[in-house]
Every structure is written in C-alpha cells, then in structure tokens.
Amino acid sequence: MALMITDACINCDVCEPECPNGAISQGAEIYVIDPEKCTECVGHFDAPQCVEVCPVDCIPVNPERVESREALQAKYERLTKTVSRS
C-alpha cells in the first residue's frame, strides 16, 4: 500500500527528507506522495519514516493503492535497480 498525505498536513517539511525513495514532494498546497515510488519504506526500514516523524499524524495508507508487502518489496527492488544503473 502506498501512503498518502491528507489535508491535515501543516507543511512542516520533516517528511520529505526522510523518504529513502524520493516519493515525497511539495504539492500545490501540501506535501504529496508519489504512489509509484512509495514502498512504505519496505526494503529500507521496518516502518515508514515519514509516518514516524510526522507531528500531526496525517500520513495514512492510501485506500486506492492497496499493495501487499511482496508487491512493495518488488517495487523497492525495481526502484533500486533503476537508481543503481544511473
């Protein structure tokens, strides 16, 4: 499952640098998570780092992007392969 940032976001800037996949960026009004890059930190950490640091608890699972742990692991492997070729 990819994560998402809700409109409760206060733009505190702590989540973006914590994302090992570069999936978080500043949107038009609040930060956003690219579901194609979000692995919930599978492959990097035991827990999603953005959720760990968010002071307002505004980063839930995106119900439109339900993915198994295996799918997240495969996405992580695909993303890291792409990075290592660069």
Secondary structure, DSSP 8 states (H G I E B T S, - for coil): --B---TT----S-SGGG-TT--EEE-SSSEEE-TTT--TTTTT-SS-HHHHH-SS----B-TTS---HHHHHHHHHHHHHHHHH-
